Amino acid sequence: MSGMSEERSAELREAEDAVVGTLLHPEAKDPAPDLISALSGTDFSQVRHGELWELLSSLWAAGRAVDPITVTGVLRERGDLMRLAGPAGAAWLHQLHDAVPTVAHAPAYAEMIREEAQWRALSVAAARTMTAVQRREGTAVAAAEAAVDAARAVRDQQIQRLDDGAIDLLDFLAQTPPEPDWVIPGVLARWDRLMITAGEGGGKSLMLRQVMMRAAAGLHPWKMARITLVRVLHIDAENSDSQAFPWLEMMFNAAKAEGAPVERGRFFMRLIPEGLAVTQARDRAWLARLVEQTRPDLISIGALYKLSANAKNDEEAARAVMSVLEMMRAVSGGAAMIVEAHASHAQMGKRDLRPIGFSLWMRWPEFGLAPADPAKNPGAQALRLMDWMPWRGPRSERDWPTQFCQGLRWPWQAIQHQGNAPVGTVTLTDDQAAAAGLVLPEQEQEPFWDDQQIH
């Protein structure tokens, strides 16, 4: 076998004989389930071993008797005995049975077979890459990206194979519901994805930066509460350094003033005001590399319309961009992701918070920022009161506020309402209160929901 010494090849053949032979032993009932889960027929270097393994696995799964005699009968009935066993016939199965020193060693043999199968798969992936290199097929970046994907497939194939099978509904409901793997407690868990929409100048960029900065500082986005420090990656494909700097500096100083300075290695960022072309191999590879280098728990990226050089607002373009975003989450190992998107203009006086163009994005969990109705919210304009609303219906699985207003230390502060007026958790300046025509009870200068400590 290519890449192996003769000694190693001999060891592998013996391991394959022994692990297949193990399933011919009735006393293999204990290790059999794990062996069948760990290996498939394609893992065997010898094709006939692989075919026999699939047959033995199916017999064990069906609860049938498995030994050299019964299996010989099955192969003879199928007309496969001579094809697989050759001139040795039934004697081959007895030889495999006798090649097992003890069934207790079978897991070690299976590990050896599985490892060699991965080496073969990696060799095939490398050969395909070399073929592309020699023929100059496509672009070098695209070939490299394909090589990385192929290598990851080799790495992950055993993880996928060991996935649990189906579970009965009653067993599922009897389990204790698992606690989400929180990145921000109650707000975002690992693998969550969120889209924030608003009209031009609606404050979505500031909301996104606030969430990222406070998470990196170990602060809840809108509560006076501590959380576990979060490593974040902020990719701004719309704003220049001069546009982003004042706000990022203000938020950095605000976190520091709360005794939670952002430490080095917690907040990574890249500003690309000219936008990206993530449908091109070069930019996809760059994004993957950036995620691999920074290893974030939370990723923000946007604006959505600046992520593709394709000006068409169709399903095909959206699908290509979405594929890249999913790739980034996969490379990160499950980071939560927030995407910023522009909303359509108001239609017939009604707010439309859906992102421009792409109906495919309707599948994402999403929220929009829209000015609150001043008729229902006295002083809304003075407070810059904004409704925080899901634009696909109500969502209760996350602890989101329903409204925000302009903050003091931070751009946005979450508020609660009693009737039509904000209650004491909102901090107003004297000018804001006077302009709004509101008389509020005495309150402390705390612009967040509460002082709960979250761990």
Secondary structure, 3 states (H helix, E strand, C coil): CCCCCHHHHHHHHHHHHHHHHHCCCHHHHCCHHHHHHHCCHHHCCCHHHHHHHHHHHHHHHCCCCCCHHHHHHHHHHHCCHHHHHHHHCHHHHHHHHHCCCCHHHHHHHHHHHHHHHHHHHHHHHHHHHHHHHHHCCCCHHHHHHHHHHHHHHHHHHHHHHCCCCCCCHHHHHHCCCCCCCEEECCCEECCCEEEEEECCCCCHHHHHHHHHHHHHHCECCCCCCECCCCCEEEEECCCCHHHHHHHHHHHHHHHHHCCCCCCCCCEEEEECCCCCCCCCHHHHHHHHHHHHHHCCCEEEEECHHHCCCCCCCCHHHHHHHHHHHHHHHHHHCCCEEEEEEEECCCECCECCCCECCCHHHHHCCEEEEEECCCCCCCCHHHHCCEEEEECCCCCCCCCCCCEEEECCCCCEEEECEECCEECCCCCCCHHHHHHHCCCCCCCCCCCCCCCCCCC
